[in-house]
């Protein structure tokens, strides 16, 4: 039984650990892809999401709104959908950046500071990138909105990691 335990530990450490960076790289690519869209493309995408939300709301709650009211509601929630997208993107980025750092034994305040600094720097770089795209502007307030997703993303990984280390993966720990 000890052989399988050691084999499993080595498999996790040498094969799967390096792959833990892939989600972070994919999120960074996704965020830059969204930033590379023109203002018209970006607005159209978030408008379509707003429209889907309102149409689902109208249908599921049997509201029976007419087209004029639906369009007003879509326009009303559109800015919130855009800002929620920012928060969600950076929540996922922070979680996907924190996970490999946690896997490589960076814990506590060091994890929070390093992952947080990286994500904030990426948010600033993303806003700088947007300043070169037609119809887009960079905004410091967008970086603040991104931070609203960064902090919970890091904290989620810290909580999940702590609970996992104390329960599910406790048998893997040799020195924790």
Wavefront OBJ file of the C-alpha trace (Angstrom):
o trace
v 0.000 0.000 0.000
v 2.890 2.327 0.753
v 4.163 1.845 -2.814
v 0.876 3.133 -4.275
v 0.846 6.098 -1.909
v 4.371 7.083 -2.922
v 3.609 6.499 -6.609
v 0.505 8.699 -6.351
v 2.452 11.454 -4.581
v 5.191 11.404 -7.222
v 2.616 11.373 -10.028
v 0.888 14.433 -8.572
v 4.133 16.276 -7.914
v 5.969 15.654 -11.176
v 3.234 15.227 -13.765
v 0.182 17.181 -12.664
v 1.803 20.090 -10.799
v 3.280 21.721 -13.922
v -0.099 21.427 -15.653
v -1.706 23.529 -12.914
v -0.537 26.679 -14.743
v -2.619 25.952 -17.857
v -5.926 27.422 -16.553
v -4.165 30.696 -15.678
v -2.618 30.920 -19.137
v -5.987 30.224 -20.752
v -7.686 32.920 -18.648
v -5.013 35.461 -19.568
v -5.493 34.617 -23.240
v -9.271 34.903 -22.890
v -9.069 38.286 -21.137
v -6.686 39.674 -23.765
v -8.947 38.315 -26.512
v -11.911 40.180 -25.050
v -9.764 43.305 -24.729
v -8.720 43.059 -28.368
v -12.333 43.420 -29.521
v -13.330 46.817 -30.855
v -15.768 48.894 -28.846
v -18.586 47.885 -31.171
v -17.816 44.161 -30.916
v -17.478 44.289 -27.143
v -20.674 46.288 -26.724
v -22.565 43.963 -29.031
v -21.436 40.869 -27.127
v -22.440 42.262 -23.737
v -25.707 43.553 -25.221
v -26.522 40.030 -26.438
v -25.828 38.655 -22.956
v -28.077 41.356 -21.463
v -30.774 40.452 -23.952
v -30.532 36.752 -23.066
v -30.868 37.556 -19.367
v -33.936 39.753 -19.843
v -35.615 37.322 -22.240
v -35.030 34.447 -19.799
v -36.351 36.600 -16.944
v -39.427 37.509 -18.980
v -40.121 33.911 -19.961
v -39.338 32.172 -16.666
v -41.301 34.589 -14.500
v -44.199 34.912 -16.968
v -43.890 38.708 -17.103
v -45.273 39.153 -20.615
v -43.386 42.383 -21.315
v -43.774 44.000 -24.732
v -40.748 44.725 -26.972
v -40.418 48.349 -25.852
v -40.254 47.368 -22.188
v -37.840 44.533 -22.973
v -35.498 46.924 -24.799
v -35.635 49.393 -21.906
v -34.759 46.629 -19.447
v -31.917 45.414 -21.661
v -30.467 48.923 -21.834
v -30.942 49.320 -18.090
v -28.978 46.194 -17.111
v -26.348 46.431 -19.862
v -23.756 48.397 -17.799
v -24.156 45.967 -14.904
v -23.623 42.997 -17.204
v -20.403 44.583 -18.491
v -19.082 45.233 -14.986
v -20.114 41.770 -13.801
v -18.160 40.316 -16.723
v -15.066 42.209 -15.525
v -15.472 40.916 -11.980
v -16.069 37.354 -13.178
v -13.075 37.346 -15.539
v -10.726 38.496 -12.821
v -12.271 36.201 -10.201
v -11.455 33.271 -12.486
v -8.002 34.679 -13.262
v -7.183 35.124 -9.573
v -8.363 31.612 -8.744
v -6.441 30.107 -11.659
v -3.277 32.045 -10.715
v -3.593 31.199 -7.012
v -4.082 27.476 -7.559
v -0.630 26.683 -9.015
v 1.018 28.946 -6.456
v -0.805 27.045 -3.724
v 0.132 23.709 -5.299
v 3.774 24.810 -5.217
v 3.403 25.448 -1.461
v 2.981 29.202 -1.440
v 0.521 29.811 1.378
v -0.966 32.493 3.585
v -0.266 36.167 3.123
v 2.522 35.484 0.614
v 0.020 33.747 -1.684
v -2.446 36.604 -1.314
v 0.154 39.290 -2.021
v 1.908 37.598 -4.941
v -1.261 36.410 -6.691
v -2.954 39.746 -5.972
v -0.036 41.781 -7.294
v 0.179 39.625 -10.419
v -3.551 39.944 -11.147
v -3.596 43.695 -10.499
v -0.558 44.136 -12.758
v -2.334 42.086 -15.414
v -5.462 44.252 -15.029
v -3.336 47.383 -15.535
v -1.657 45.830 -18.570
v -5.078 44.860 -19.923
v -6.338 48.437 -19.579
v -3.183 49.723 -21.274
v -3.768 47.227 -24.091
v -7.366 48.462 -24.462
v -6.142 52.016 -24.999
v -4.796 50.945 -28.413
v -8.069 49.350 -29.577
v -10.540 51.340 -31.695
v -13.589 52.428 -29.735
v -12.104 51.378 -26.379
v -10.674 53.474 -23.591
v -8.580 52.491 -20.618
v -10.032 53.300 -17.238
v -8.594 53.182 -13.735
v -12.086 52.455 -12.425
v -12.082 49.227 -14.461
v -8.956 48.136 -12.581
v -10.794 48.788 -9.298
v -13.739 46.737 -10.560
v -11.334 43.952 -11.561
v -9.970 43.971 -7.993
v -13.464 43.186 -6.742
v -13.071 39.824 -8.482
v -9.404 39.286 -7.636
v -9.745 39.286 -3.854
v -12.546 36.678 -3.617
v -10.798 34.483 -6.211
v -7.635 34.316 -4.128
v -9.552 33.783 -0.896
v -11.570 30.960 -2.451
v -8.395 29.049 -3.348
v -6.956 29.654 0.114
v -10.111 28.273 1.739
v -10.440 25.295 -0.612
v -6.729 24.547 -0.276
v -6.827 24.672 3.507
v -9.906 22.459 3.740
v -8.489 20.033 1.175
v -5.148 19.860 2.962
v -6.870 19.048 6.250
v -9.311 16.492 4.814
v -9.106 14.993 1.325
v -5.360 15.342 0.721
v -4.155 14.902 4.304
v -2.667 11.483 3.459
v -0.394 13.131 0.856
v 1.161 15.490 3.330
v 4.500 14.351 4.661
v 5.495 17.510 6.467
v 2.352 19.696 6.837
l 1 2 3 4 5 6 7 8 9 10 11 12 13 14 15 16 17 18 19 20 21 22 23 24 25 26 27 28 29 30 31 32 33 34 35 36 37 38 39 40 41 42 43 44 45 46 47 48 49 50 51 52 53 54 55 56 57 58 59 60 61 62 63 64 65 66 67 68 69 70 71 72 73 74 75 76 77 78 79 80 81 82 83 84 85 86 87 88 89 90 91 92 93 94 95 96 97 98 99 100 101 102 103 104 105 106 107 108 109 110 111 112 113 114 115 116 117 118 119 120 121 122 123 124 125 126 127 128 129 130 131 132 133 134 135 136 137 138 139 140 141 142 143 144 145 146 147 148 149 150 151 152 153 154 155 156 157 158 159 160 161 162 163 164 165 166 167 168 169 170 171 172 173 174 175 176
